[in-house]
């Protein structure tokens, strides 16, 4: 997985970006929520909801991370 292998470089690039709209967060961070599913076995709305919940779990745990559910 290319993304995981380059996570440190990506985090450094993001940390260099200013984040003026959020003074309490001085740098941009990356939070990712994802889900696994089998095509045809889940409705799009359920897939989207699962990924959304995973994203907000990451944010609630402190941001700048990722979570895959399913």
C-alpha positions in Angstrom: 0.0 0.0 0.0 1.7 3.1 -1.2 -0.1 5.5 1.1 0.9 3.6 4.3 4.5 3.5 3.1 4.6 7.2 2.6 2.6 8.2 5.7 5.5 9.9 7.4 6.3 12.0 4.3 2.6 12.9 3.9 2.4 13.9 7.6 5.4 16.1 7.2 3.9 17.8 4.1 0.6 18.3 5.9 2.3 19.7 9.0 3.9 22.4 6.9 0.5 23.7 5.7 -0.9 26.5 7.8 -4.4 26.1 9.2 -5.6 29.7 9.9 -9.3 28.8 10.2 -8.5 26.7 13.4 -6.1 28.6 15.7 -6.1 25.7 18.2 -4.9 23.3 15.5 -1.7 24.9 14.0 -1.3 22.3 11.2 -3.4 20.3 8.9 -3.9 16.7 10.0 -5.2 13.7 8.1 -8.1 11.6 9.5 -9.5 8.7 7.4 -12.5 6.5 8.0 -13.0 3.5 5.7 -15.1 0.4 5.4 -14.8 -3.0 3.8 -17.8 -4.5 2.0 -18.8 -7.0 -0.6 -20.3 -5.6 -3.8 -24.0 -6.2 -4.0 -24.4 -7.1 -0.3 -24.7 -3.7 1.2 -26.7 -0.6 0.4 -24.6 2.5 -0.5 -26.2 4.4 2.4 -25.0 1.7 4.9 -21.5 1.7 3.4 -21.3 5.5 3.6 -22.6 5.5 7.2 -20.0 2.9 8.3 -17.2 4.9 6.8 -18.5 8.1 8.3 -18.7 6.5 11.8 -15.1 5.2 11.4 -14.0 8.7 10.5 -15.7 10.3 13.5 -14.3 7.6 15.8 -10.8 8.6 14.6 -11.5 12.3 15.2 -12.9 11.5 18.7 -9.7 9.6 19.5 -7.5 12.6 18.7 -7.3 13.0 15.0 -4.4 12.3 12.6 -5.1 8.6 12.2 -7.2 6.1 10.3 -9.7 3.3 11.0 -11.2 0.6 8.8 -14.4 -1.1 9.8 -16.3 -4.0 8.4 
